[in-house]
Amino acid sequence: MSGLKGYSEIANDQLDEIERGDDHDLYDALLDVCEFVLAHPERAQSRSNALTTSEGILFRLAVPGHHPFKVFWSNDGPRIEAVFPYP
């Protein structure tokens, strides 16, 4: 996964770690959400929650079937910023 355009270094590292793990369904679901965000940011934004951070607005989109995992992304590009469990 490393080095893909549209992904922060943090997101790359997190996805690489999940890919090395045993939950291949989670990894595939995360990639599906990431691909949806990158291909359809307007639709993804309408399905996301917004968070205001010191660095600006981040969007949070749930990973279907894998609660509590979320994909955090910015509209800058768009770009996947992070993926991790979040309540």
C-alpha positions in Angstrom: 0.0 0.0 0.0 2.9 2.3 0.7 3.5 5.4 -1.5 0.1 5.7 -3.1 -1.1 9.1 -4.2 -4.0 10.4 -2.2 -2.8 8.8 1.1 -0.9 10.4 4.0 2.1 8.7 5.4 0.1 8.0 8.5 -2.7 6.3 6.5 -0.2 4.3 4.5 1.5 3.0 7.6 -1.9 2.1 9.2 -3.1 0.3 6.1 0.2 -1.5 5.8 -0.1 -2.7 9.4 -3.7 -3.9 8.9 -2.7 -5.6 5.6 0.0 -7.6 7.5 -2.6 -8.7 10.1 -5.1 -11.6 10.0 -8.3 -9.7 9.2 -8.3 -9.6 5.4 -12.0 -8.6 5.3 -11.2 -5.5 7.3 -8.4 -4.6 5.0 -10.6 -5.0 1.9 -13.4 -3.0 3.5 -11.0 -0.2 4.3 -9.7 -0.1 0.8 -13.3 0.0 -0.6 -14.1 3.0 1.6 -10.8 4.7 0.6 -11.4 4.1 -3.1 -15.0 5.5 -2.7 -13.7 8.6 -1.0 -11.0 9.2 -3.6 -13.3 8.5 -6.6 -16.5 10.3 -5.3 -15.5 12.9 -2.7 -18.8 14.8 -3.0 -20.9 11.7 -2.4 -18.5 10.6 0.4 -18.7 14.0 2.1 -22.5 13.8 2.2 -22.2 10.4 4.0 -19.4 11.6 6.4 -19.3 13.3 9.7 -17.1 16.4 9.9 -14.6 17.1 12.6 -12.9 20.5 13.2 -9.2 20.1 14.1 -6.4 22.5 14.5 -5.4 21.7 10.9 -8.8 22.2 9.5 -11.9 20.1 8.7 -11.5 16.3 8.5 -14.3 14.0 7.4 -15.0 10.7 9.1 -16.6 7.8 7.2 -17.6 4.5 8.9 -16.4 1.2 7.4 -19.5 -0.9 6.9 -19.5 -4.2 8.8 -16.4 -3.2 10.8 -17.4 -1.0 13.7 -15.7 0.9 15.1 -13.2 1.4 12.2 -13.4 4.8 10.4 -11.6 6.4 7.5 -10.5 10.0 8.2 -10.0 12.1 5.1 -9.6 15.7 4.0 -11.1 17.4 1.0 -7.5 18.5 0.0 -7.1 16.4 -3.0 -9.0 14.5 -1.6 -6.6 12.6 0.7 -7.0 9.8 3.1 -5.4 11.0 6.4 -5.9 8.0 8.8 -7.8 4.8 9.4 -8.4 3.4 12.9 -11.1 2.4 15.4 -13.0 5.4 16.6 -16.2 5.3 18.7 
